[in-house]
Amino acid sequence: MFHMPSFPEMIVISAVLLSLVLWAVALADVVRRQFRDPNTKLIWVLVVVLAHGVGAVIYLVFGRKQASLPRHLTDA
């Protein structure tokens, strides 16, 4: 039988899905951007991977400012 999730279960499911999406977006962004120092990229990858949801939010708020997109991605 199909169990219809209750409202609190839907909130938890939504939060988990949002966390996974933010994590994937942040990790993909770290990998494709160029940092002045290669160690900075490694540190951000570790922050995003090990701190999962919180690390992704921290990167998206603070880390993106430290990097730039490769030239071939910025040319229109």
N, C-alpha and C positions, 0 to 999 in steps of 0.2 A: 504494500500500500504506500501511496505517496503521502509524505508528512509535510504539511504546509508550515514553514518556519514562523515562529512567533515574531512579534516586533523586535524584542531584544536580540533574538537570533539574527534577524535581518540586519540590525545595526552592526553586530559583530562581523557578519559576513561582508558587509559593505566596507567596514574599516579594514579588514584583512585584504580585500581586493584592491582598495585604494592604496594601501601600503605596498602591495606587490607592484602595482603600476608605477608608483613614485620611485620605488627601488630600481625597477628596470629602466625608467627614463633617466634617472640620475646616473646609473652605471653606464649606460650607453653614451651619455653626454660626457662623462669623465674620459671614457676611452677615445672618443673622437676628437676631443679638444687638445690643443697644444699648450703646454705650460712652459714657462721660462726654464724651470728646473725639472728634469725628469723625476726626481725624487718627490716633487710635489704631486705629480700624477699618481705615483704609487701610494702616497699617504692618503689621497682622496679616495682611491679605489678601496683601500683598507677601511677607511671611515665608513664609506657607503656599504661595503659588504658586511663588516663586523657589527656596525650599529644599526643595520637594516633600515627600518622606517625613519628613525630619528636621524641617522647619518645621511640619508637621502635628502631630507628636508634641510639639514645643515649645509650640505653641499649646494643644493639648489639656491639657497639664500646667500651664502657667502663664497663658495668655491668657484662658481661660474665667473665671478668678477676677476678672478686671478688668471683666467685662461682666454685663449682666442681660438676661433675655428681655423682649421687649415685653409690656406689660400684657395685651393680648388673648391672648397665648400662655400666660400664667400663671394666668388665671382658669379655674376648673374648672366 
